[in-house]
Amino acid sequence: MHELSIALNLIDLANEEAQRHEGRVSALHVKLGRLSGVVQAALLSSFEVAAYGTPIEGARLVIEEVPTVIYCRECSAKRELEFMASLFCPVCGSSGTELLQGKEMELTSLEMQL
């Protein structure tokens, strides 16, 4: 379960920022793509367990789901994929696509009380 190691890394980053600003972290905001390989529920529960007994305990982990978006060369357009069975264009069926977003796993911001 690699979500635990991700949660531990998020806690370390939040702790560093809290110490630098002499504050307390109340929330961590994360962007999580559908193709990131991270299970949202597992990350949330791992975060709660990993934060226990740390200065981050009690902070919320706020996850923004990032949709999978491709660029279709045939249509010359960006397309959001509802289903992850393939990266084919949902409009024209072309396999000539480029993945633009959906693999993100990024800590975007922290809410802190100073």
Secondary structure in CASP SS format (residue, H / E / C, confidence):
PFRMAT SS
TARGET T0000
AUTHOR 0000-0000-0000
METHOD secondary structure of the structure
MODEL  1
M C 1.00
H C 1.00
E H 1.00
L H 1.00
S H 1.00
I H 1.00
A H 1.00
L H 1.00
N H 1.00
L H 1.00
I H 1.00
D H 1.00
L H 1.00
A H 1.00
N H 1.00
E H 1.00
E H 1.00
A H 1.00
Q H 1.00
R H 1.00
H H 1.00
E C 1.00
G C 1.00
R E 1.00
V E 1.00
S E 1.00
A E 1.00
L E 1.00
H E 1.00
V E 1.00
K E 1.00
L E 1.00
G E 1.00
R C 1.00
L C 1.00
S C 1.00
G C 1.00
V C 1.00
V C 1.00
Q H 1.00
A H 1.00
A H 1.00
L H 1.00
L H 1.00
S H 1.00
S H 1.00
F H 1.00
E H 1.00
V H 1.00
A H 1.00
A H 1.00
Y C 1.00
G C 1.00
T C 1.00
P C 1.00
I C 1.00
E C 1.00
G C 1.00
A C 1.00
R E 1.00
L E 1.00
V E 1.00
I E 1.00
E E 1.00
E E 1.00
V E 1.00
P C 1.00
T E 1.00
V E 1.00
I E 1.00
Y E 1.00
C E 1.00
R C 1.00
E C 1.00
C C 1.00
S C 1.00
A E 1.00
K E 1.00
R E 1.00
E E 1.00
L E 1.00
E C 1.00
F C 1.00
M C 1.00
A C 1.00
S C 1.00
L C 1.00
F C 1.00
C C 1.00
P C 1.00
V C 1.00
C C 1.00
G C 1.00
S C 1.00
S C 1.00
G C 1.00
T E 1.00
E E 1.00
L E 1.00
L E 1.00
Q E 1.00
G C 1.00
K C 1.00
E C 1.00
M E 1.00
E E 1.00
L E 1.00
T E 1.00
S E 1.00
L E 1.00
E E 1.00
M E 1.00
Q E 1.00
L C 1.00
END
